[in-house]
């Protein structure tokens, strides 16, 4: 998306826990059913998806479907200790 087109969108910033401002996500509705997503610290890196895909993602977040991405990884097995 050209920078000029992005400037014409109404971007909505996600609330950040603790009130910080660095690296926030912003979302904007575009033409038709297009949804645009960017980070405040990289405003030229815009990801575009459909409204249906965005709604499915938001529903997944609300249902904790992505919590495993934020979980601590299992420690690597120690090859000297066996299974």
C-alpha positions in Angstrom: 0.0 0.0 0.0 1.5 3.4 -1.0 2.3 5.7 2.0 -0.2 8.3 0.8 -3.0 5.8 0.8 -2.2 4.8 4.4 -2.2 8.4 5.5 -5.8 8.7 4.4 -7.0 5.8 6.6 -8.5 6.2 10.1 -6.1 4.1 12.2 -7.2 2.8 15.5 -4.5 2.1 18.1 -4.7 -1.0 20.3 -4.6 -0.3 24.0 -1.3 -1.3 25.6 -1.2 -2.8 29.1 0.6 -0.4 31.4 0.0 2.6 29.1 3.2 2.2 27.1 3.4 3.6 23.5 6.2 1.7 21.9 5.4 -0.9 19.2 1.6 -0.7 19.4 -0.6 -2.2 16.7 -3.0 -0.1 14.7 -5.9 -1.3 12.5 -7.8 0.6 9.8 -10.7 -0.4 7.5 -9.9 0.1 3.9 -12.0 -0.1 0.7 -14.5 -2.9 0.4 -13.8 -5.5 3.1 -10.0 -4.8 3.4 -8.5 -4.5 6.8 -5.0 -3.0 7.2 -2.7 -3.7 10.2 0.6 -2.0 11.1 2.9 -1.3 14.1 3.4 2.3 15.2 7.2 1.9 15.2 7.1 0.6 11.5 4.2 2.4 9.9 5.3 1.5 6.3 5.1 -2.2 7.0 1.3 -2.7 6.4 -0.3 -6.1 6.4 -3.7 -6.3 4.6 -6.4 -9.0 5.1 -10.1 -9.4 4.7 -12.7 -8.4 7.3 -13.7 -12.1 7.6 -10.1 -13.2 8.3 -9.6 -10.3 10.8 -12.8 -11.3 12.6 -11.7 -14.9 12.8 -8.4 -13.8 14.2 -10.0 -11.6 16.8 -12.3 -14.4 17.8 -9.3 -16.8 18.2 -7.6 -14.3 20.4 -10.7 -13.9 22.6 -10.9 -17.7 22.9 -7.2 -18.0 23.9 -6.3 -20.0 20.8 -2.9 -18.4 20.5 -1.7 -18.6 24.1 0.7 -21.4 23.2 2.7 -18.9 21.1 3.4 -16.8 24.3 4.2 -19.8 26.5 7.7 -20.7 27.6 9.0 -23.5 25.3 9.7 -26.9 26.8 13.3 -27.3 27.7 15.4 -29.2 25.3 16.0 -32.8 26.4 19.5 -33.6 27.8 20.9 -36.2 25.4 23.2 -37.4 28.3 20.3 -38.2 30.6 18.2 -40.4 28.2 14.4 -40.3 27.7 
